[in-house]
Amino acid sequence: MSKKMRAVFSIVDYSKADLIAEIYKKENVPVFFSTHGNGSADSAMLELLGFGENKKSVMVSVLDIPRSERVFAAVEEKMHISKPGKGIMFSVPLTGATAFLVGLMDSENTNTAQKGRDFEMAEHEYELIITIITKGYFPDVKAAANAAGARGGTLIHALGMGGEEAQKFLGISIQPEKDLIFNVVRREEKTRIMKAIAEKAGINTQGRGIIFSLPVDAAMGLSLPQLDEELEAAKAE
């Protein structure tokens, strides 16, 4: 029987990096990776969006569904991440994983009981847009995404690999230094925002951007009704 698994992402202020890592360790998360990025929301809206500090801690782990529910609940209990200004946490369903990762999930008798608030939402209400672009062209992505309705995001610096094969396929030179931009958006907004990014910073532009999306099957810290009202008020000022 196949085991359903998720990639779980948490994005919080950098000052909270040690706290969330401690939670992951206490919950016996077998594998997780930590890096840092930068919030991309406009300064007037940083506090409303949970980006009070520009530098971010980005945590990524791969978990089965019962263990991911425990981690969501533990982070909510300790950090109240569902409230505005605390960051965001979301998961993406995986379509495959190596036997090693599946074995790690089976190595512990997971407790499926949830504690705390119910964080599940309607299936795939949100989408994660990932843009991979040549370093230095992040402002183009930010401007296009914001103009199309995106409400902030996270920037991570990275190195591209496999450039020779990509060059053969695309017929262009692939620069090794890359920027990765994460935008979590409502499903109905996804196509509009992706098209806007592609027009401004897509593969036929100097930024050579590659854009794709993944479904988000659970999240905290997104789409509170009062937050939407505050965002609209901030835009009107």
VMD Tcl script that draws the C-alpha trace (Angstrom):
set ca {
  {0.00 0.00 0.00}
  {1.43 3.37 -0.98}
  {1.90 6.01 1.67}
  {0.70 9.54 0.97}
  {3.39 12.09 1.69}
  {3.77 15.86 1.73}
  {6.55 18.40 1.37}
  {5.99 20.77 4.29}
  {7.23 24.37 4.07}
  {7.41 26.91 6.88}
  {8.44 30.54 6.35}
  {8.93 32.66 9.47}
  {11.00 35.63 10.58}
  {14.67 34.70 10.81}
  {14.67 35.42 14.55}
  {12.29 32.43 14.97}
  {14.53 29.95 13.13}
  {15.84 28.26 16.29}
  {12.35 27.99 17.76}
  {10.81 26.25 14.78}
  {13.83 23.95 14.43}
  {13.39 22.99 18.08}
  {9.73 22.13 17.42}
  {10.71 19.96 14.45}
  {13.28 18.11 16.57}
  {10.83 17.60 19.44}
  {8.31 16.13 17.01}
  {11.01 13.73 15.74}
  {10.90 14.97 12.15}
  {13.43 12.61 10.51}
  {14.61 14.87 7.69}
  {14.33 18.63 7.33}
  {16.35 21.35 5.67}
  {16.73 24.97 6.65}
  {17.81 27.94 4.59}
  {17.07 31.65 4.54}
  {15.30 33.97 2.17}
  {13.78 37.43 2.03}
  {10.20 38.63 2.16}
  {9.07 40.42 -0.98}
  {5.99 42.28 0.19}
  {5.89 46.05 -0.19}
  {7.08 47.81 2.97}
  {3.65 49.34 3.70}
  {2.15 45.87 3.93}
  {4.93 43.91 5.63}
  {3.32 43.77 9.06}
  {-0.12 42.81 7.70}
  {1.35 39.95 5.69}
  {3.54 38.57 8.43}
  {6.75 39.90 6.91}
  {7.72 42.26 9.72}
  {11.37 41.36 9.21}
  {12.69 41.08 5.67}
  {15.02 38.14 6.36}
  {13.20 34.80 6.53}
  {13.89 31.30 7.79}
  {12.66 28.70 5.28}
  {12.22 25.12 6.54}
  {11.43 22.21 4.22}
  {10.65 18.64 5.27}
  {9.08 15.52 3.79}
  {6.47 13.82 5.98}
  {3.60 11.39 5.83}
  {0.19 12.92 6.45}
  {-0.25 11.87 10.13}
  {3.16 13.23 11.10}
  {2.65 16.43 9.11}
  {-0.59 17.01 11.04}
  {1.31 16.67 14.31}
  {3.91 19.18 13.14}
  {1.26 21.68 12.00}
  {-0.48 21.37 15.37}
  {2.77 21.74 17.34}
  {3.85 24.83 15.40}
  {0.41 26.38 15.89}
  {0.47 25.61 19.61}
  {3.94 27.10 20.17}
  {3.99 29.93 17.61}
  {0.32 30.71 16.80}
  {1.28 30.81 13.14}
  {-2.34 31.06 11.99}
  {-2.44 34.66 13.26}
  {-1.33 37.56 11.02}
  {2.33 38.50 11.45}
  {3.53 35.05 12.55}
  {4.57 33.66 9.15}
  {3.04 30.94 6.98}
  {3.14 27.16 6.83}
  {1.84 24.98 4.01}
  {2.25 21.57 2.45}
  {2.41 20.22 -1.10}
  {1.33 16.63 -1.92}
  {4.08 14.45 -3.37}
  {3.54 12.12 -6.30}
  {6.56 10.00 -5.49}
  {9.43 9.47 -3.03}
  {12.45 7.20 -2.68}
  {12.26 4.03 -0.61}
  {14.63 5.67 1.89}
  {12.17 8.46 2.69}
  {9.21 6.09 2.89}
  {11.24 3.89 5.22}
  {11.93 6.83 7.52}
  {8.21 7.49 7.79}
  {7.61 3.86 8.74}
  {10.36 3.87 11.38}
  {8.12 5.43 14.02}
  {4.64 4.53 15.16}
  {2.93 7.81 14.37}
  {0.14 9.12 16.53}
  {-2.63 10.31 14.23}
  {-4.55 12.19 16.90}
  {-4.67 15.91 16.22}
  {-4.39 18.53 18.90}
  {-5.18 22.21 18.65}
  {-7.03 23.86 15.78}
  {-8.20 22.16 12.60}
  {-5.91 23.45 9.86}
  {-7.23 21.47 6.91}
  {-8.96 23.38 4.13}
  {-10.86 22.60 0.95}
  {-8.58 20.55 -1.30}
  {-6.17 22.66 -3.33}
  {-7.66 26.02 -2.37}
  {-4.16 27.45 -2.74}
  {-1.31 26.97 -5.20}
  {2.44 27.46 -4.76}
  {3.96 29.34 -7.70}
  {7.71 28.79 -8.03}
  {9.70 31.08 -10.31}
  {13.34 30.27 -11.10}
  {15.09 33.24 -12.66}
  {18.58 34.54 -13.36}
  {19.95 36.31 -10.31}
  {19.25 40.03 -10.35}
  {15.85 39.90 -12.06}
  {13.83 39.33 -8.91}
  {12.40 42.91 -8.98}
  {10.75 42.10 -12.34}
  {9.04 39.03 -10.86}
  {7.96 40.94 -7.77}
  {6.49 43.81 -9.81}
  {4.60 41.48 -12.16}
  {3.26 39.24 -9.39}
  {2.15 42.15 -7.21}
  {0.44 43.90 -10.13}
  {-1.49 40.68 -10.82}
  {-2.65 40.38 -7.22}
  {0.03 38.37 -5.36}
  {0.34 39.35 -1.71}
  {4.03 38.99 -0.93}
  {6.42 36.10 -1.37}
  {9.82 34.72 -0.43}
  {13.12 35.01 -2.28}
  {15.87 32.37 -2.05}
  {19.26 32.51 -3.77}
  {20.38 29.28 -5.43}
  {22.71 27.76 -8.01}
  {21.43 26.23 -11.25}
  {22.69 22.78 -12.22}
  {22.46 20.81 -15.45}
  {23.08 23.92 -17.51}
  {24.52 22.11 -20.54}
  {21.42 19.96 -21.06}
  {19.13 22.94 -20.54}
  {21.15 24.95 -23.05}
  {20.81 22.21 -25.68}
  {17.06 21.99 -25.11}
  {16.29 25.72 -24.89}
  {19.02 27.05 -27.18}
  {20.05 29.70 -24.63}
  {22.84 30.18 -22.13}
  {21.86 29.23 -18.58}
  {23.50 31.35 -15.88}
  {24.41 29.33 -12.75}
  {23.30 31.91 -10.16}
  {19.55 31.80 -9.70}
  {16.80 33.38 -7.64}
  {13.88 31.22 -6.49}
  {10.67 33.07 -5.67}
  {7.81 31.38 -3.80}
  {4.31 32.85 -4.03}
  {1.37 31.14 -2.34}
  {-1.82 32.30 -4.07}
  {-5.48 31.37 -4.32}
  {-6.19 28.76 -6.98}
  {-8.37 31.13 -9.01}
  {-5.54 33.71 -9.06}
  {-2.83 31.30 -10.20}
  {-3.18 31.55 -13.99}
  {-3.38 35.34 -13.98}
  {-0.29 35.71 -11.79}
  {1.74 33.12 -13.72}
  {0.92 34.79 -17.03}
  {1.94 38.18 -15.63}
  {5.28 36.80 -14.43}
  {5.89 35.04 -17.75}
  {5.22 38.21 -19.74}
  {7.55 40.30 -17.58}
  {10.28 37.79 -16.70}
  {9.65 34.56 -18.64}
  {11.98 32.41 -20.70}
  {11.94 34.86 -23.64}
  {13.09 37.78 -21.49}
  {16.55 38.63 -20.20}
  {15.66 37.03 -16.87}
  {15.07 33.63 -18.54}
  {12.43 32.80 -15.95}
  {10.89 29.35 -15.56}
  {7.53 29.31 -13.77}
  {5.51 26.36 -12.47}
  {2.95 25.70 -9.76}
  {2.13 22.99 -7.24}
  {-1.08 22.38 -5.29}
  {-1.09 23.31 -1.60}
  {-3.20 20.81 0.36}
  {-2.93 22.37 3.83}
  {-1.85 25.75 5.18}
  {-1.81 28.05 8.18}
  {-1.31 31.81 8.28}
  {-3.17 32.44 5.00}
  {-6.51 33.97 3.99}
  {-7.93 35.11 7.32}
  {-11.03 37.21 6.52}
  {-9.86 40.15 8.60}
  {-6.48 40.06 6.86}
  {-8.15 40.34 3.45}
  {-10.09 43.37 4.68}
  {-6.94 45.02 6.03}
  {-5.12 44.39 2.76}
  {-7.90 46.03 0.75}
  {-7.87 49.00 3.13}
  {-4.08 49.33 2.78}
  {-4.36 49.31 -1.03}
  {-7.00 52.06 -0.93}
  {-4.81 54.42 1.13}
}
mol new
graphics top color blue
foreach p $ca { graphics top sphere $p radius 0.5 }
foreach p [lrange $ca 0 end-1] q [lrange $ca 1 end] { graphics top cylinder $p $q radius 0.2 }
display resetview
